[in-house]
Amino acid sequence: MTHVHSVSLRQYGVGHASHTHDFVQIVVPVQGALCLEVAGRQTCLAEHHAAYVGVGAPHVQEARDTNCSLVLDLEQSEISPALADSLAGRRFFALPPGAAALVGYMALSLRQRPPSALMLAQWKSLLLAELGQGDPSSASLHGGRLAGLLARIDASPAANWTIAAMARTLGISVSRIHVLFQHELGTTPRAWLAQHRCALARTWIETTTLPLADIACRAGYADQPAMTRAIRNATGLPPGAYRRSWQEMATSPQNLPTRRGAPAVS
């Protein structure tokens, strides 16, 4: 079963019936509280906490006040058995700091524009890597062979991430890393890095007042004109105009989630 919208923001009301599904979900409140019952266990979650809903697990959710949750749909094959077992055992858990920061970025991005398939793949891989790193029972609960590398690049995007450097980080050959990127992300290492740096630069342009030259340096661009070309290609606007446009959208109430009583997690 294929789920086109594998990451979404949802709001909930009351009166939902218990149900199951044939894929995995990770549910994270990003505004307000959400009460859930999963396989007979109940809790109310606030921000920076999450619920793991496994394949076939009966679950129901309820919220009475203004709320918004990020919902990640995963095919069972997308999550490692070790990480799935660990999260299923805990069922409800606090997010590690890296995962909490990533969820915040994902929610902010979803409010502004639908993500590309490549961006969705990056988000899923990075979030699973962060959840694995935050699990005290294991140091290697990642959602794919590349997840650890992607997390390191995300932490230090300005480093000299040549394809050879990526391969050395994983202890594999350059030809093998090309195969892994194609298999797990459907792209090349160079294209993924360009997309990721552009996404980081856009986030910092949108959410900070950092000078554009500083953002270019932090994101790993050779200079500000290189970042300008990337941002213009991605958005149709140069960085300064893009920042002003985003600020105008961000302060407009109609750009925030307003849908009430969304369907149950499915």
C-alpha positions as CSV (number, residue, x, y, z in Angstrom):
1,M,0.0,0.0,0.0
2,T,1.5,3.4,-1.0
3,H,0.8,6.5,0.9
4,V,1.3,9.6,-1.2
5,H,1.1,12.1,1.7
6,S,3.5,10.4,4.1
7,V,4.0,13.5,6.3
8,S,1.2,15.8,7.2
9,L,-0.2,18.2,9.8
10,R,-3.5,17.2,11.3
11,Q,-5.9,18.6,13.9
12,Y,-8.3,16.4,15.9
13,G,-11.6,16.6,17.7
14,V,-13.6,14.1,19.7
15,G,-15.7,11.1,18.9
16,H,-13.3,9.0,16.8
17,A,-13.7,5.2,16.8
18,S,-10.8,2.8,17.5
19,H,-9.2,1.6,14.2
20,T,-6.1,-0.1,12.8
21,H,-4.0,0.3,9.7
22,D,-1.4,-1.7,7.7
23,F,1.4,0.8,8.0
24,V,3.4,2.4,10.8
25,Q,2.7,5.9,12.2
26,I,4.6,8.3,14.4
27,V,2.4,11.0,15.8
28,V,3.9,14.2,17.4
29,P,1.9,17.1,18.8
30,V,3.3,20.4,17.6
31,Q,0.6,22.6,19.2
32,G,-1.7,21.8,22.1
33,A,-2.3,18.4,23.6
34,L,-3.4,15.1,22.1
35,C,-4.8,12.1,24.1
36,L,-4.3,8.7,22.6
37,E,-5.0,5.1,23.4
38,V,-2.7,2.6,21.5
39,A,-3.2,-1.1,22.0
40,G,-4.8,-0.6,25.4
41,R,-2.3,2.0,26.8
42,Q,-3.5,5.6,27.2
43,T,-1.7,8.9,27.7
44,C,-2.0,12.6,26.8
45,L,1.0,14.0,24.8
46,A,2.3,17.5,24.7
47,E,4.9,19.0,22.4
48,H,8.2,17.3,22.1
49,H,6.6,13.9,22.8
50,A,5.5,11.3,20.4
51,A,3.4,8.1,20.0
52,Y,4.4,5.0,17.9
53,V,1.5,3.2,16.3
54,G,2.5,-0.1,14.9
55,V,1.0,-2.1,12.1
56,G,-2.3,-3.6,13.3
57,A,-2.3,-1.7,16.6
58,P,-5.8,-0.5,17.6
59,H,-5.7,3.2,18.4
60,V,-7.9,6.2,18.9
61,Q,-7.1,9.8,19.6
62,E,-9.0,12.8,21.0
63,A,-8.3,16.5,21.5
64,R,-10.7,19.1,22.9
65,D,-8.7,22.4,22.5
66,T,-6.8,23.9,19.6
67,N,-4.2,21.4,18.5
68,C,-2.0,20.3,15.6
69,S,0.1,17.2,15.2
70,L,2.7,16.1,12.8
71,V,1.9,12.6,11.5
72,L,4.5,10.5,9.8
73,D,3.3,7.5,7.8
74,L,5.9,4.7,7.1
75,E,5.8,1.4,5.3
76,Q,7.0,-1.2,7.7
77,S,10.0,-1.8,5.4
78,E,11.1,1.8,5.9
79,I,11.9,1.4,9.6
80,S,14.6,-1.0,10.9
81,P,13.2,-4.0,12.9
82,A,15.4,-2.9,15.9
83,L,14.0,0.6,16.0
84,A,10.5,-0.6,15.4
85,D,10.7,-3.0,18.3
86,S,12.2,-0.3,20.6
87,L,9.5,2.3,19.8
88,A,6.7,-0.3,20.0
89,G,8.0,-1.3,23.4
90,R,7.9,2.3,24.7
91,R,4.9,3.3,22.6
92,F,4.9,6.9,24.1
93,F,8.2,8.7,24.4
94,A,10.0,12.0,24.7
95,L,11.7,13.2,21.5
96,P,15.5,13.5,21.7
97,P,16.6,17.2,21.1
98,G,17.7,16.6,17.5
99,A,14.4,14.9,16.6
100,A,12.4,17.7,18.3
101,A,14.3,20.4,16.3
102,L,13.7,18.4,13.1
103,V,10.0,18.0,13.8
104,G,9.7,21.8,14.4
105,Y,11.4,22.4,11.0
106,M,9.1,19.9,9.3
107,A,6.0,21.5,10.8
108,L,7.1,24.9,9.8
109,S,7.8,23.8,6.2
110,L,4.5,22.0,5.9
111,R,2.6,25.1,6.8
112,Q,4.2,27.0,3.9
113,R,4.5,24.6,1.0
114,P,4.0,20.9,0.1
115,P,7.4,19.0,0.3
116,S,8.9,17.3,-2.7
117,A,9.3,13.5,-2.7
118,L,13.0,14.0,-2.2
119,M,12.4,16.2,0.9
120,L,10.0,13.7,2.3
121,A,12.7,11.0,2.0
122,Q,15.2,13.2,3.7
123,W,12.9,14.0,6.5
124,K,12.0,10.4,7.2
125,S,15.6,9.2,7.1
126,L,16.9,12.0,9.4
127,L,14.0,11.6,11.9
128,L,14.5,7.9,12.1
129,A,18.2,8.4,12.6
130,E,17.6,11.0,15.4
131,L,15.1,8.6,17.1
132,G,17.7,5.8,16.9
133,Q,20.4,8.0,18.4
134,G,18.1,9.0,21.2
135,D,17.4,5.4,22.2
136,P,19.5,4.4,25.2
137,S,19.2,0.7,24.4
138,S,21.0,0.9,21.0
139,A,23.5,2.9,19.2
140,S,22.5,1.8,15.7
141,L,18.8,2.0,15.3
142,H,18.6,3.8,12.0
143,G,16.1,3.8,9.2
144,G,18.8,3.1,6.5
145,R,22.5,2.7,5.8
146,L,22.7,6.4,4.9
147,A,20.9,7.8,8.0
148,G,23.9,8.3,10.1
149,L,25.8,10.1,7.3
150,L,22.8,12.4,6.6
151,A,22.5,13.3,10.3
152,R,26.3,14.2,10.3
153,I,25.9,16.4,7.2
154,D,22.8,18.0,8.8
155,A,24.9,18.8,11.9
156,S,27.8,20.2,9.9
157,P,26.5,21.3,6.5
158,A,29.5,23.7,5.9
159,A,32.1,20.9,6.1
160,N,33.8,19.9,2.8
161,W,31.3,17.1,2.0
162,T,32.8,15.8,-1.2
163,I,31.5,12.4,-2.4
164,A,34.8,10.9,-1.4
165,A,34.4,12.4,2.1
166,M,30.9,10.9,2.4
167,A,32.2,7.5,1.3
168,R,35.0,7.7,3.9
169,T,32.5,8.5,6.6
170,L,30.6,5.3,5.9
171,G,33.8,3.3,5.2
172,I,32.7,2.3,1.6
173,S,33.8,3.1,-1.9
174,V,32.7,6.1,-4.0
175,S,30.8,3.7,-6.4
176,R,29.0,2.1,-3.5
177,I,27.8,5.4,-2.0
178,H,26.3,6.2,-5.4
179,V,24.4,2.9,-5.3
180,L,23.2,3.6,-1.7
181,F,21.9,7.1,-2.5
182,Q,20.0,5.8,-5.6
183,H,18.5,2.9,-3.6
184,E,17.5,4.8,-0.4
185,L,16.8,8.3,-1.7
186,G,16.4,7.9,-5.5
187,T,19.1,10.6,-6.3
188,T,22.8,11.2,-6.4
189,P,25.0,12.3,-3.5
190,R,25.7,15.6,-5.2
191,A,22.1,16.3,-6.0
192,W,21.0,15.4,-2.4
193,L,23.6,17.7,-0.9
194,A,22.6,20.6,-3.1
195,Q,19.0,20.1,-2.2
196,H,19.7,19.8,1.5
197,R,21.9,22.9,1.6
198,C,19.2,24.8,-0.2
199,A,16.6,23.6,2.3
200,L,18.7,24.6,5.3
201,A,19.4,28.0,3.8
202,R,15.7,28.5,3.1
203,T,14.8,27.6,6.7
204,W,17.3,30.1,8.1
205,I,16.2,32.8,5.7
206,E,12.6,32.1,6.8
207,T,13.1,31.8,10.6
208,T,16.1,34.0,11.5
209,T,17.4,37.5,11.0
210,L,20.9,36.2,10.2
211,P,22.7,38.2,7.4
212,L,22.4,36.4,4.1
213,A,26.2,36.1,3.8
214,D,26.3,34.3,7.2
215,I,23.6,31.9,6.1
216,A,25.5,31.1,2.9
217,C,28.5,30.3,4.9
218,R,26.7,28.1,7.4
219,A,24.8,26.2,4.7
220,G,28.1,25.3,3.0
221,Y,27.9,27.6,-0.1
222,A,31.2,28.9,-1.6
223,D,29.8,32.4,-1.4
224,Q,26.6,34.4,-1.2
225,P,26.1,34.5,-5.0
226,A,26.1,30.7,-5.1
227,M,23.4,30.6,-2.5
228,T,21.4,33.3,-4.4
229,R,21.4,31.2,-7.5
230,A,20.2,28.1,-5.6
231,I,17.4,30.0,-3.8
232,R,16.3,31.7,-7.0
233,N,16.2,28.4,-8.8
234,A,14.2,26.8,-6.0
235,T,11.7,29.7,-5.3
236,G,11.9,32.1,-8.2
237,L,13.0,34.8,-5.9
238,P,16.4,36.1,-4.7
239,P,17.1,35.5,-0.9
240,G,16.2,39.0,0.2
241,A,12.8,39.0,-1.6
242,Y,12.1,35.5,-0.5
243,R,12.7,36.4,3.1
244,R,10.3,39.4,2.8
245,S,7.7,37.3,1.1
246,W,7.9,34.5,3.7
247,Q,7.6,37.0,6.6
248,E,4.5,38.4,5.0
249,M,3.0,34.9,4.7
250,A,4.1,33.9,8.2
251,T,2.3,36.9,9.8
252,S,-1.0,36.2,7.9
253,P,-3.5,34.1,10.0
254,Q,-4.8,32.3,7.0
255,N,-1.5,30.6,6.5
256,L,-1.7,28.7,9.9
257,P,-3.6,25.4,10.2
258,T,-7.2,26.1,10.9
259,R,-9.0,22.9,10.0
260,R,-11.0,21.5,12.9
261,G,-12.1,17.9,13.5
262,A,-9.8,16.2,11.0
263,P,-10.4,12.5,10.3
264,A,-8.8,9.9,12.6
265,V,-5.2,8.9,12.0
266,S,-5.3,6.6,9.0
